[in-house]
Amino acid sequence: MNPEPDQVESSRRGAGRRPCRCNRFTLVELMLALTVVSLLMLMLFRFLASAQMAWTLSESTSRIYENSRVAFDLLEQDVQALVTSTESGFTIGVYTGNPNPTDSTDCLYTCFIASTEPHDSATSRLCEISYKHHTDSSASSTQYNLQRQITCDNDTNNWGDFIGQQSAWYLNNTTGGNYQQFEKVVGGVDSFNITYYDGNGNAFAASSDMSTMPARAVVNLTLFDETKKHADPEERFKTQRAFTKIFYLSHLQQ
């Protein structure tokens, strides 16, 4: 019996077809792909974290260098106008402190007389200028601040006792009169030091009141990002920078 024409045509079409082969990933291929993607994501996250850290450190460094510029500019203005006198009865000295930076009540580093721009209402250009710094956490509002005090002749309770190197002239009365409080110069100061040297290179002794005009003053500052003041000490240390500047005063020597 011969097949029908339709059956023959159907058999021909079926004979020309190939079995369907669907492409599927194996479990091993999927695991390898996930591993590669995970490594790429990890590298990307690490890159972003490093970029963020570099940006933060750059901002911190910018703040630190700006603070160092402000501090040194003001110190230079004051120290370059320093005044001393060896005339009998009118001796004017330079006080070099021996401070304890961990004690906010004993942190005076220096006090001297300078011919600089005084406060309004003052008649004399002579000013008594003091600098102090402490790291005492019990006085948190001023901790790690470089502080400056300027006293002029409009403060009758504290003015004039420097003439003749009177005892403790550098310790102003803080309880009465037109007393000028210490003001913040910059924050984020981990350490501060100022040392005076005579023309022979000898340093003025600590806790001394010398009437000799120093030949130079050496200032050392260690600063950190003041926004990290309450951060972990290790994190604060990462932003720390040390600065040194020398002010030559030979042109002022008598």
DOMI-467861 format. One line per 2 residues: number of its first residue (from 1); their letters; for each residue z, y, x of N, C-alpha, C. Coordinates in pm, 1 decimal. Layout:
# DOMI-467861
NUM	a	Z:Y:X:Z:Y:X:Z:Y:X | ...
END
This chain:
# DOMI-467861
1	mn	0.0:-119.0:84.1:0.0:0.0:0.0:0.0:124.0:87.6 | -93.7:211.0:67.5:-106.6:331.7:149.9:-12.0:440.2:101.2
3	pe	51.0:513.2:194.9:143.9:621.6:154.8:68.5:734.9:87.2 | 140.0:806.3:4.5:82.8:920.9:-63.2:55.6:1033.2:38.8
5	pd	-40.8:1117.6:11.9:-74.0:1227.9:104.3:43.9:1319.3:132.3 | 127.2:1344.6:30.1:241.7:1434.4:49.5:342.9:1374.5:145.3
7	qv	361.7:1244.3:136.7:456.1:1175.9:225.7:407.4:1178.8:369.6 | 276.1:1165.0:387.7:219.7:1167.9:523.7:238.9:1305.0:585.8
9	es	212.1:1412.5:506.3:227.8:1549.2:558.6:371.7:1578.5:593.0 | 464.4:1527.9:509.6:607.8:1550.1:535.2:652.4:1479.2:660.8
11	sr	597.0:1357.7:682.6:632.3:1281.8:803.2:582.5:1352.5:927.5 | 464.1:1415.0:919.5:410.1:1487.1:1035.8:497.4:1607.8:1070.9
13	rg	537.6:1683.8:965.9:622.9:1801.7:992.5:756.4:1760.5:1052.3 | 813.1:1651.7:1001.7:942.4:1603.7:1052.7:932.1:1553.8:1194.6
15	ag	818.4:1494.6:1229.8:802.2:1441.5:1365.2:794.7:1552.3:1467.7 | 752.1:1675.4:1426.6:739.0:1786.9:1520.8:868.3:1861.7:1545.7
17	rr	972.6:1838.3:1469.2:1100.0:1909.3:1485.8:1182.5:1848.7:1598.3 | 1259.8:1940.2:1665.9:1352.2:1895.1:1770.1:1495.2:1908.5:1719.3
19	pc	1582.7:1827.6:1765.8:1722.5:1837.4:1718.8:1783.5:1972.2:1758.3 | 1863.5:2034.8:1669.5:1926.6:2166.1:1693.3:2038.3:2154.6:1795.6
21	rc	2029.1:2237.2:1899.5:2134.0:2240.3:2001.9:2204.4:2376.5:1996.2 | 2325.3:2386.9:1939.8:2404.5:2510.4:1928.7:2485.7:2530.9:2055.2
23	nr	2476.4:2657.2:2120.5:2550.6:2687.7:2243.0:2695.7:2719.6:2209.1 | 2787.7:2647.6:2263.6:2930.5:2668.6:2241.6:3000.9:2673.9:2377.0
25	ft	3109.0:2766.3:2385.9:3189.0:2773.2:2508.1:3288.5:2658.0:2511.5 | 3303.6:2604.9:2628.7:3406.6:2501.3:2643.9:3541.8:2568.5:2664.6
27	lv	3648.9:2494.3:2654.0:3784.0:2547.3:2671.4:3802.8:2603.9:2811.9 | 3746.3:2537.1:2910.2:3758.1:2583.9:3048.5:3689.0:2718.2:3066.1
29	el	3569.3:2731.6:3005.6:3496.5:2858.6:3015.6:3572.5:2972.2:2949.0 | 3632.7:2943.1:2832.6:3711.9:3044.5:2764.5:3831.4:3087.8:2848.1
31	ml	3898.1:2991.9:2910.0:4014.7:3025.5:2993.3:3972.9:3107.8:3113.9 | 3859.6:3074.9:3173.5:3810.7:3152.5:3287.8:3775.9:3295.6:3245.7
33	al	3712.0:3309.4:3130.4:3676.5:3443.0:3081.7:3800.5:3527.4:3053.8 | 3902.5:3465.2:2991.8:4026.1:3537.6:2964.4:4095.7:3579.1:3093.3
35	tv	4090.1:3492.7:3193.7:4152.4:3523.6:3322.9:4084.4:3643.8:3388.6 | 3950.8:3645.0:3385.9:3876.7:3755.8:3445.9:3906.3:3886.5:3372.5
37	vs	3907.0:3882.1:3239.1:3936.1:4002.7:3161.0:4077.9:4052.6:3188.9 | 4173.3:3959.5:3197.4:4313.2:3997.0:3224.7:4326.3:4063.8:3360.8
39	ll	4256.7:4008.9:3461.2:4261.8:4068.7:3594.9:4201.2:4209.1:3595.0 | 4091.5:4225.8:3523.1:4028.6:4358.2:3514.9:4121.8:4458.3:3446.1
41	ml	4188.0:4415.4:3337.3:4280.8:4503.8:3267.4:4400.3:4539.2:3355.6 | 4450.5:4440.5:3432.2:4562.6:4465.8:3521.5:4524.5:4568.5:3628.0
43	ml	4405.5:4552.4:3685.2:4358.8:4646.6:3785.9:4343.7:4786.4:3726.0 | 4294.3:4793.7:3603.4:4276.9:4922.4:3537.6:4411.0:4990.3:3512.5
45	fr	4510.3:4912.4:3464.0:4642.4:4968.5:3437.2:4710.1:5015.2:3566.5 | 4693.9:4936.8:3672.6:4752.8:4975.5:3800.7:4688.5:5103.5:3853.4
47	fl	4558.6:5114.6:3834.3:4489.4:5236.8:3877.3:4539.5:5356.9:3798.8 | 4554.3:5341.3:3665.9:4602.4:5451.4:3583.2:4745.5:5488.9:3619.1
49	as	4829.6:5387.0:3646.5:4968.3:5414.7:3684.7:4974.2:5488.8:3817.8 | 4889.9:5448.9:3912.9:4886.3:5516.1:4042.7:4837.4:5659.3:4028.7
51	aq	4737.7:5679.5:3942.6:4686.3:5815.1:3921.1:4792.6:5903.7:3857.0 | 4866.9:5847.4:3760.9:4973.7:5923.7:3697.0:5083.7:5958.5:3796.1
53	ma	5119.7:5861.7:3882.2:5223.2:5885.3:3983.3:5177.9:5992.5:4082.6 | 5051.0:5985.0:4123.2:4998.5:6084.5:4217.9:4998.2:6223.2:4155.3
55	wt	4964.7:6232.2:4027.0:4964.5:6361.7:3958.3:5105.5:6418.1:3948.5 | 5201.8:6331.9:3913.0:5340.6:6375.6:3902.1:5393.7:6423.0:4037.2
57	ls	5362.4:6346.7:4142.2:5407.7:6383.8:4276.4:5343.4:6514.7:4320.8 | 5218.0:6535.0:4282.5:5149.6:6659.2:4317.8:5216.8:6778.7:4250.8
59	es	5255.6:6763.2:4123.9:5326.0:6870.5:4054.1:5460.5:6899.2:4119.5 | 5532.3:6790.6:4156.3:5661.3:6806.9:4221.8:5646.1:6880.0:4354.5
61	ts	5546.8:6840.8:4433.4:5523.5:6904.4:4563.1:5490.3:7052.1:4546.1 | 5411.9:7083.5:4443.3:5377.0:7223.2:4417.4:5501.6:7305.6:4386.4
63	ri	5591.2:7250.7:4303.1:5714.7:7323.0:4269.4:5801.9:7341.7:4393.0 | 5809.9:7239.0:4476.5:5893.8:7246.0:4596.5:5842.8:7353.5:4692.1
65	ye	5712.3:7354.9:4717.0:5657.1:7453.1:4810.6:5668.2:7595.0:4755.1 | 5657.1:7608.8:4623.8:5674.6:7740.0:4563.4:5818.4:7788.0:4582.0
67	ns	5915.9:7697.0:4561.2:6056.7:7733.4:4580.2:6086.5:7768.1:4725.7 | 6026.2:7694.6:4818.1:6048.8:7724.7:4960.2:5994.2:7863.3:4994.5
69	rv	5880.4:7897.6:4937.5:5822.3:8030.1:4963.9:5913.4:8140.2:4910.0 | 5963.4:8122.1:4787.5:6052.1:8221.8:4726.4:6178.6:8239.0:4810.9
71	af	6239.3:8126.5:4849.9:6364.3:8131.8:4927.2:6342.8:8198.7:5062.6 | 6240.1:8159.7:5134.6:6216.7:8215.1:5268.0:6175.7:8362.4:5261.8
73	dl	6099.7:8399.5:5161.3:6060.3:8540.3:5148.9:6183.4:8629.1:5129.4 | 6275.7:8586.0:5042.6:6395.1:8666.0:5017.7:6487.5:8666.7:5139.0
75	le	6503.5:8550.8:5203.2:6586.8:8543.2:5323.0:6529.2:8631.9:5434.1 | 6397.7:8629.1:5449.9:6335.3:8711.8:5554.0:6357.5:8859.5:5524.8
77	qd	6341.2:8898.9:5399.7:6362.8:9038.3:5362.8:6505.1:9082.7:5396.4 | 6601.9:8996.2:5368.2:6741.7:9032.5:5393.1:6776.4:9029.1:5541.3
79	vq	6741.3:8919.4:5608.2:6780.6:8902.0:5748.5:6710.8:9003.1:5838.2 | 6584.4:9035.8:5808.1:6512.2:9132.3:5890.2:6568.5:9273.1:5877.3
81	al	6654.0:9295.4:5776.7:6716.2:9426.2:5759.6:6863.6:9423.4:5800.6 | 6905.0:9320.6:5873.6:7044.7:9302.0:5913.3:7093.1:9416.6:6002.0
83	vt	7217.6:9457.5:5980.3:7276.3:9569.8:6053.5:7408.7:9525.0:6114.9 | 7430.8:9560.0:6241.5:7561.0:9539.4:6306.1:7600.0:9666.9:6380.2
85	st	7725.7:9673.9:6419.1:7773.1:9789.7:6495.3:7889.2:9746.3:6583.2 | 7887.0:9789.9:6708.8:7996.8:9761.3:6801.4:8080.3:9885.8:6829.5
87	es	8052.6:9992.7:6758.1:8126.0:10117.5:6780.3:8271.7:10101.1:6738.0 | 8361.2:10142.7:6823.1:8504.3:10128.0:6797.2:8543.0:10196.1:6665.7
89	gf	8612.6:10122.1:6583.3:8656.1:10173.6:6454.2:8551.4:10161.9:6345.3 | 8428.2:10136.4:6386.4:8320.3:10121.8:6287.8:8242.3:9992.5:6313.9
91	ti	8314.2:9891.1:6361.3:8251.7:9762.7:6390.6:8199.9:9698.2:6262.0 | 8078.3:9649.1:6269.3:8019.2:9575.7:6156.9:7972.5:9441.0:6210.3
93	gv	8017.6:9335.9:6148.4:7986.9:9202.6:6199.3:7895.5:9122.2:6109.2 | 7863.0:9004.2:6159.8:7786.6:8903.4:6085.9:7877.0:8782.0:6071.5
95	yt	7905.9:8742.9:5948.7:7994.7:8629.0:5928.4:7913.2:8500.0:5916.6 | 7952.7:8401.4:5995.9:7893.8:8268.2:5987.8:7998.3:8174.1:5931.3
97	gn	7970.0:8116.4:5816.8:8067.9:8030.8:5751.0:8075.8:7891.4:5810.1 | 8174.8:7818.5:5764.0:8190.6:7677.0:5798.0:8213.7:7603.0:5666.0
99	pn	8111.1:7600.7:5579.6:8131.0:7558.5:5442.0:8142.2:7407.8:5424.9 | 8199.7:7372.2:5312.9:8202.7:7233.0:5269.0:8113.0:7223.9:5145.6
101	pt	7990.0:7173.9:5159.8:7895.6:7176.6:5047.5:7937.8:7091.9:4927.8 | 8034.1:7000.8:4947.6:8079.3:6919.6:4835.0:8187.5:6989.8:4753.9
103	ds	8224.7:7111.7:4796.6:8327.1:7188.9:4727.7:8267.4:7322.2:4683.7 | 8254.0:7340.5:4553.9:8190.0:7461.6:4503.2:8270.6:7588.0:4530.1
105	td	8398.7:7574.0:4566.7:8481.8:7691.5:4594.8:8485.2:7724.6:4743.7 | 8420.7:7642.6:4826.0:8421.5:7663.3:4971.3:8281.1:7638.2:5024.5
107	cl	8186.3:7719.2:4982.1:8046.6:7690.6:5015.6:7970.9:7815.0:5062.0 | 8043.8:7913.2:5120.6:7981.0:8034.7:5170.9:7922.4:8008.6:5309.2
109	yt	7791.9:8028.2:5324.1:7725.0:7999.8:5450.3:7716.1:8122.3:5540.2 | 7692.8:8237.5:5481.7:7680.4:8357.3:5564.2:7702.1:8481.6:5479.5
111	cf	7745.1:8587.6:5547.5:7758.6:8718.5:5484.4:7726.8:8822.7:5590.4 | 7646.7:8921.5:5556.9:7609.3:9023.6:5654.3:7575.7:9152.9:5580.7
113	ia	7566.4:9259.0:5657.5:7530.3:9389.9:5605.7:7382.6:9413.6:5636.1 | 7309.4:9460.0:5536.3:7166.9:9483.0:5554.2:7127.9:9616.8:5495.3
115	st	7027.1:9677.3:5555.7:6971.6:9801.3:5503.9:6848.5:9765.7:5422.7 | 6870.7:9741.2:5295.8:6762.4:9694.6:5210.0:6771.4:9765.3:5075.4
117	ep	6685.6:9729.6:4984.9:6683.2:9795.0:4854.5:6808.5:9759.2:4775.9 | 6892.9:9857.3:4744.6:7018.9:9827.9:4675.0:6999.7:9822.5:4524.5
119	hd	7109.9:9798.5:4455.7:7107.9:9804.2:4310.3:7086.4:9947.7:4263.5 | 7042.9:9959.8:4139.1:7033.7:10093.3:4078.5:7172.5:10156.6:4075.7
121	sa	7184.0:10280.5:4081.6:7309.1:10357.9:4079.1:7382.1:10356.0:4212.5 | 7336.4:10276.4:4310.6:7397.2:10279.0:4443.7:7339.6:10397.5:4521.3
123	ts	7423.3:10460.3:4604.6:7377.3:10576.7:4681.0:7344.3:10541.9:4825.2 | 7402.1:10435.5:4877.1:7376.2:10393.8:5014.8:7277.9:10277.9:5015.8
125	rl	7193.3:10276.0:5117.8:7098.5:10165.3:5132.1:7164.8:10043.5:5194.7 | 7284.9:10059.1:5246.0:7355.4:9944.3:5302.5:7406.4:9853.8:5190.0
127	ce	7385.2:9725.2:5208.6:7429.3:9626.5:5110.3:7500.0:9512.5:5182.3 | 7597.5:9456.6:5117.7:7664.4:9337.4:5168.7:7601.7:9216.8:5098.6
129	is	7539.7:9129.7:5175.4:7464.1:9017.3:5119.2:7527.2:8885.4:5161.9 | 7545.1:8796.4:5065.4:7605.8:8665.1:5092.7:7517.1:8555.1:5035.4
131	yk	7518.1:8441.7:5103.9:7445.7:8323.3:5057.5:7540.1:8204.2:5055.5 | 7530.2:8124.7:4950.2:7608.6:8002.5:4944.2:7529.5:7892.6:4874.2
133	hh	7575.0:7770.0:4895.9:7507.0:7653.2:4838.7:7605.4:7537.1:4834.8 | 7601.7:7460.4:4726.9:7691.2:7343.7:4718.8:7624.1:7230.8:4641.2
135	td	7679.6:7111.3:4657.2:7631.5:6992.7:4586.4:7741.4:6932.6:4499.2 | 7843.9:7012.0:4470.5:7959.5:6965.0:4394.5:7920.3:6942.8:4248.3
137	ss	7927.9:6817.5:4201.9:7888.0:6784.9:4064.9:7985.1:6839.2:3961.1 | 8106.6:6876.1:4003.0:8202.5:6931.1:3907.0:8162.3:7071.6:3862.2
139	as	8074.0:7136.8:3939.0:8018.6:7267.4:3900.0:7869.1:7247.2:3878.1 | 7835.4:7172.3:3774.2:7697.6:7128.2:3752.6:7600.4:7242.8:3726.9
141	st	7649.0:7356.4:3674.6:7558.8:7467.0:3643.7:7500.7:7531.7:3769.3 | 7570.3:7521.9:3880.4:7521.9:7580.5:4006.1:7495.3:7474.4:4112.9
143	qy	7514.8:7349.0:4080.4:7491.3:7241.5:4177.2:7345.7:7241.3:4223.5 | 7324.3:7227.9:4353.6:7192.1:7224.1:4417.0:7117.5:7357.1:4406.8
145	nl	7188.6:7466.8:4376.5:7124.9:7598.1:4374.5:7155.6:7673.6:4503.4 | 7055.5:7743.2:4556.5:7079.9:7840.8:4661.6:7114.1:7970.5:4590.0
147	qr	7233.0:8026.8:4620.2:7281.5:8144.0:4548.0:7296.2:8263.3:4642.3 | 7274.4:8380.4:4584.9:7277.9:8504.7:4662.3:7360.8:8608.5:4587.5
149	qi	7438.1:8683.5:4664.9:7517.4:8792.3:4608.2:7488.3:8919.4:4686.5 | 7470.0:9028.9:4616.6:7450.4:9157.6:4683.2:7552.3:9255.6:4627.1
151	tc	7628.3:9318.8:4717.3:7732.3:9414.8:4679.9:7698.5:9549.9:4740.7 | 7700.6:9652.4:4657.8:7665.1:9787.3:4702.5:7783.1:9882.0:4685.2
153	dn	7761.3:10008.7:4718.3:7871.3:10104.4:4712.2:7909.4:10142.0:4568.8 | 7837.5:10090.2:4468.4:7880.5:10113.2:4331.5:7990.0:10014.9:4289.1
155	dt	8025.6:9923.8:4379.6:8135.9:9830.6:4355.1:8252.8:9873.6:4443.7 | 8335.1:9963.7:4392.2:8441.9:10023.6:4473.6:8548.9:9923.9:4513.1
157	nn	8564.1:9815.7:4438.0:8667.8:9717.0:4470.6:8629.9:9630.0:4589.7 | 8500.5:9614.8:4616.3:8456.9:9521.5:4719.9:8374.0:9588.6:4828.8
159	wg	8357.7:9719.6:4820.8:8269.6:9788.7:4915.1:8350.4:9859.5:5022.6 | 8302.8:9852.9:5145.6:8362.0:9929.2:5254.4:8458.5:9852.4:5341.6
161	df	8505.4:9734.2:5297.1:8602.1:9661.1:5379.2:8536.6:9592.9:5498.1 | 8403.8:9597.3:5506.3:8335.1:9537.3:5620.9:8342.4:9627.6:5743.4
163	ig	8369.3:9755.9:5726.4:8375.4:9849.0:5839.8:8503.3:9822.9:5918.9 | 8486.3:9799.4:6047.1:8600.3:9767.0:6131.9:8635.1:9620.0:6131.9
165	qq	8549.1:9538.0:6070.6:8571.7:9393.8:6062.4:8711.7:9363.1:6008.5 | 8741.0:9418.8:5894.9:8868.7:9389.5:5832.4:8877.4:9241.8:5796.9
167	sa	8998.6:9192.7:5789.8:9021.0:9050.4:5766.1:8955.9:9005.2:5635.7 | 8877.2:8897.2:5644.2:8813.5:8834.6:5526.7:8731.1:8934.5:5444.8
169	wy	8662.7:9026.0:5512.4:8581.5:9124.6:5442.0:8470.3:9058.1:5360.4 | 8430.1:8940.2:5401.1:8319.8:8867.9:5337.1:8363.2:8796.6:5208.7
171	ln	8495.1:8794.4:5181.0:8544.4:8730.9:5059.0:8571.7:8839.9:4955.7 | 8477.6:8864.6:4869.1:8491.7:8971.0:4770.6:8586.7:8931.2:4658.5
173	nt	8651.6:9031.1:4602.7:8740.6:9009.3:4489.5:8656.1:8979.3:4365.9 | 8676.7:8863.2:4308.6:8592.6:8819.5:4196.9:8654.8:8849.0:4061.6
175	tg	8767.9:8916.5:4059.9:8839.6:8930.9:3933.7:8829.3:9069.1:3871.6 | 8792.8:9170.0:3947.8:8793.2:9303.7:3889.4:8681.3:9389.9:3940.3
177	gn	8668.1:9506.1:3880.9:8569.3:9601.9:3927.0:8428.5:9564.5:3885.7 | 8334.3:9636.8:3944.8:8193.6:9613.8:3915.4:8141.2:9503.3:4007.2
179	yq	8203.7:9387.4:3997.0:8172.2:9276.5:4088.1:8036.3:9215.2:4055.0 | 7955.5:9199.4:4157.0:7824.3:9139.4:4137.7:7833.8:8988.3:4158.6
181	qf	7805.4:8913.9:4054.2:7814.4:8768.6:4062.6:7701.6:8711.8:4148.8 | 7725.8:8591.3:4200.3:7619.5:8521.1:4270.4:7509.5:8485.4:4171.0
183	ek	7386.3:8500.6:4216.0:7272.0:8469.7:4131.6:7188.0:8360.5:4197.6 | 7122.9:8282.1:4115.5:7038.5:8173.0:4164.1:6912.4:8228.2:4229.3
185	vv	6883.8:8179.2:4349.9:6757.8:8211.4:4416.4:6654.4:8105.5:4379.8 | 6685.0:7980.3:4413.5:6601.6:7865.5:4375.5:6693.2:7746.9:4349.5
187	gg	6641.9:7650.1:4275.6:6714.7:7526.3:4251.5:6653.7:7410.8:4329.5 | 6713.9:7293.6:4316.8:6662.4:7175.8:4385.9:6685.0:7180.3:4536.3
189	vd	6796.1:7242.7:4579.3:6826.3:7253.9:4722.4:6926.2:7144.5:4759.1 | 6879.8:7046.9:4835.4:6967.9:6938.0:4876.4:7057.4:6980.8:4991.8
191	sf	7004.5:7061.9:5081.3:7085.7:7114.2:5191.3:7031.4:7249.0:5236.2 | 7123.3:7332.3:5287.0:7087.9:7465.8:5334.5:7173.8:7497.8:5455.4
193	ni	7111.0:7560.9:5554.1:7186.3:7599.8:5673.2:7118.1:7718.6:5738.8 | 7198.1:7812.5:5786.5:7145.7:7925.0:5862.9:7230.7:7940.8:5987.9
195	ty	7164.5:7947.0:6103.2:7232.2:7957.1:6232.2:7178.5:8077.8:6307.4 | 7270.9:8158.4:6360.3:7232.6:8276.9:6438.0:7247.0:8245.7:6586.4
197	yd	7156.5:8302.7:6667.7:7159.4:8283.8:6812.8:7154.4:8419.8:6880.8 | 7229.0:8431.7:6991.1:7222.9:8555.7:7067.9:7103.6:8551.8:7162.4
199	gn	7088.8:8655.0:7244.1:6973.5:8664.2:7332.3:6968.7:8557.6:7439.9 | 7082.4:8491.0:7466.0:7087.2:8384.4:7566.3:7069.5:8246.4:7505.1
201	gn	7042.9:8242.4:7374.9:7022.0:8113.9:7308.4:7148.7:8045.5:7263.2 | 7261.8:8115.9:7267.7:7388.0:8056.7:7223.6:7407.2:8079.3:7073.6
203	af	7443.5:7973.5:7003.2:7462.8:7982.8:6858.7:7595.8:8049.8:6827.0 | 7597.2:8131.5:6723.3:7722.2:8189.7:6676.5:7810.0:8077.0:6622.5
205	aa	7936.6:8079.2:6660.8:8028.0:7973.2:6619.3:8055.7:7980.4:6469.9 | 8079.4:7864.0:6409.8:8114.8:7858.9:6267.7:8248.2:7927.6:6245.2
207	ss	8265.7:7984.3:6128.2:8386.8:8058.4:6090.5:8411.7:8177.1:6183.8 | 8303.1:8238.8:6231.7:8317.0:8352.5:6322.9:8260.7:8479.0:6260.3
209	dm	8309.9:8590.8:6308.2:8266.1:8722.2:6262.2:8220.4:8798.6:6385.3 | 8091.0:8790.2:6415.7:8036.0:8844.7:6538.9:7973.4:8980.9:6514.4
211	st	8005.0:9077.7:6601.6:7943.9:9209.6:6589.7:7816.4:9220.5:6672.7 | 7785.1:9115.8:6750.1:7661.9:9114.0:6829.0:7542.2:9093.5:6737.0
213	mp	7438.4:9172.2:6757.0:7316.9:9153.1:6677.9:7247.4:9024.0:6722.3 | 7224.6:8930.1:6631.4:7157.1:8805.5:6671.7:7013.6:8831.8:6713.5
215	ar	6965.7:8750.1:6807.5:6826.8:8761.3:6850.9:6733.5:8685.9:6758.6 | 6787.8:8584.6:6691.9:6706.4:8510.6:6595.0:6799.5:8437.1:6497.8
217	av	6745.0:8405.4:6383.2:6816.2:8326.3:6282.3:6727.6:8208.7:6244.6 | 6784.2:8089.6:6246.6:6710.4:7967.7:6212.2:6762.0:7916.4:6078.3
219	vn	6671.4:7901.7:5984.2:6707.2:7856.9:5849.3:6646.9:7718.7:5825.1 | 6729.9:7626.4:5780.2:6685.4:7492.4:5743.9:6709.9:7470.2:5594.4
221	lt	6606.4:7426.6:5526.1:6613.6:7399.0:5383.0:6559.7:7259.6:5354.4 | 6631.1:7185.3:5274.1:6579.8:7057.9:5224.2:6574.6:7068.6:5072.6
223	lf	6453.5:7057.4:5018.2:6432.2:7079.0:4875.6:6381.2:6952.1:4808.6 | 6412.9:6940.2:4679.9:6353.8:6835.8:4595.9:6309.5:6900.1:4465.4
225	de	6233.2:6826.3:4386.8:6187.8:6877.8:4258.1:6308.9:6897.6:4168.3 | 6338.1:7021.9:4132.7:6460.2:7050.3:4058.1:6461.4:6989.3:3918.5
227	tk	6344.9:6946.0:3868.7:6343.4:6876.5:3739.8:6401.4:6736.3:3753.3 | 6418.8:6689.0:3878.1:6477.2:6556.9:3903.8:6626.1:6566.7:3936.7
229	kh	6686.4:6679.7:3906.0:6826.4:6702.5:3942.5:6919.2:6593.4:3891.3 | 6896.0:6547.8:3769.4:6983.2:6446.6:3710.0:6921.6:6306.7:3714.5
231	ad	6813.1:6292.5:3789.2:6747.5:6162.6:3799.8:6821.2:6074.5:3900.1 | 6776.6:5949.4:3908.8:6832.7:5856.8:4006.6:6811.1:5914.1:4147.3
233	pe	6913.5:5904.1:4236.4:6900.2:5961.2:4371.3:6776.6:5912.0:4445.8 | 6739.1:5785.9:4424.8:6621.3:5733.0:4493.6:6494.2:5801.9:4444.3
235	er	6485.3:5827.5:4314.0:6369.3:5897.8:4259.2:6366.8:6041.7:4307.4 | 6485.2:6103.7:4315.9:6493.4:6240.9:4365.4:6452.0:6247.5:4511.6
237	fk	6488.9:6146.9:4589.2:6457.7:6143.9:4731.9:6307.0:6137.4:4755.5 | 6232.9:6074.3:4665.2:6088.3:6061.5:4682.2:6018.8:6197.0:4685.5
239	tq	6077.3:6297.5:4621.6:6015.1:6430.5:4616.8:6071.0:6524.2:4723.6 | 6159.6:6475.8:4806.4:6231.3:6562.8:4900.7:6143.5:6607.3:5017.0
241	ra	6156.5:6734.6:5053.5:6082.7:6790.5:5166.7:6177.1:6879.2:5248.1 | 6161.6:6878.2:5379.9:6245.1:6958.9:5469.5:6161.9:7072.8:5528.2
243	ft	6223.3:7190.6:5536.4:6155.2:7309.9:5587.3:6245.2:7379.9:5688.7 | 6183.7:7439.2:5788.8:6255.0:7518.6:5888.8:6175.3:7645.9:5915.9
245	ki	6248.6:7757.4:5922.9:6181.9:7883.9:5955.0:6271.2:7964.9:6047.1 | 6208.5:8030.3:6145.0:6281.8:8111.3:6242.5:6248.6:8258.2:6220.4
247	fy	6352.5:8339.8:6208.6:6334.9:8484.3:6196.4:6377.5:8547.7:6328.8 | 6284.5:8610.5:6399.3:6314.5:8674.3:6526.3:6362.2:8817.1:6501.4
249	ls	6475.5:8849.7:6563.6:6539.9:8978.7:6537.2:6559.1:9061.4:6664.3 | 6490.1:9027.1:6769.0:6507.7:9097.0:6896.1:6480.8:9245.4:6882.4
251	hl	6389.7:9282.6:6793.1:6354.6:9424.1:6776.3:6468.7:9502.8:6712.9 | 6569.4:9433.9:6656.2:6682.5:9501.7:6595.3:6801.2:9516.9:6689.6
253	qq	6794.9:9446.3:6804.6:6910.5:9448.3:6894.2:6931.8:9587.3:6952.1 | 7059.7:9621.7:6963.1:7096.6:9755.5:7014.1:7096.3:9756.2:7166.9
END
